[in-house]
Amino acid sequence: MIEARQLRYFVAVVEELHFARAADRLDIAQSALSAQIQRLEREIGVRLLNRNKRQPVTLTDAGRLFHAEAVAALRHIERADQVGRLAARGLAGIVRIGFVASGVTSGVLSDTLRAFRQSHPDVRIEVVPMETPRQFEALDSGEIDVGILRPRRRYPAGIVATNVHTEHLMVAMADHHPLAARRKLHARDLKDQSFISPQFNEEEGFGEVLAALGAAGGFSALLDYRVQDFISVLTLASAGYGVAVVPESMSRFALPGLCFRPVTDFEFPVHLAMASRRRELSPAVRAFIKTPLAPSAPG
């Protein structure tokens, strides 16, 4: 097996074309250098250097080909060493991030990535849209390393999370909806409306929001359309299939035919959290989680 040391010795001899000068440069005995070159030639089964006491060292045809590969190999080894040292300090590696739509519209994801890139420019980032329940599965399996998601009262074993953003809610509806003519709404105005909401097979989520809205307005909210994400919610709302209670940052989606209205007597802040594995081993992932990003105030 060829050693990196042998490659370095060989390249030094080629650059000096003199064993004594190469040995001085490497700070080893000339005899040791000559022995290593001979060993290298035996291992690969070909003579690499022409040696003549009265003439400079020259390369054989095989030696010229081998020299180019040796130089390239040493560069790769040096790069691997650098990457390994950076990775140990969290300055290199890969961080895979799952995110809900509000992670984008709120600016949480882009703000965190921007701050992280300033201090960790060599870390590769992979992002994938993924709803909250799916993110828990992906964190557990290692498919993602960090999740930007809707917080839960309890998290699966081995997962921890910190709230990083808070915002109020608005009602999204088609611009031809009768309530769209009002600049502000009261909770009671939404009685008898058909609601569209992302809702999964779990107790928590935006089903709680609709229950709270109904309690504030004195009615039971009717969930007509249960979908998987807020993009689907806004698409159906803009087409007139019902109304949707959504985080205010969703108003940044400029879908044709869609409008947003605040509900003046419904204070129900919603949050975003950053989740990760409790026992995270990757220095790069740990550095991402610690990226300074002050939790926002309700807006």
Secondary structure, 3 states (H helix, E strand, C coil): CCCHHHHHHHHHHHHHCCHHHHHHHHCCCHHHHHHHHHHHHHHHCCCCEEEECCEEEEECHHHHHHHHHHHHHHHHHHHHHHHHHHHHCCCCEEEEEEECHHHHHCCHHHHHHHHHHHHCCCEEEEEEECCHHHHHHHHHHCCCCEEEECCCCCCCCCEEEEEEEEECEEEEEECCCHHHHCCCECHHHHCCCEEEEECCCCCCCHHHHHHHHHHHHCCCCEEEEEECCHHHHHHHHHCCCCEEEEEHHHHHCCCCCEEEEEECCCCCCEEEEEEEECCCCCHHHHHHHCCCCCCCCCC
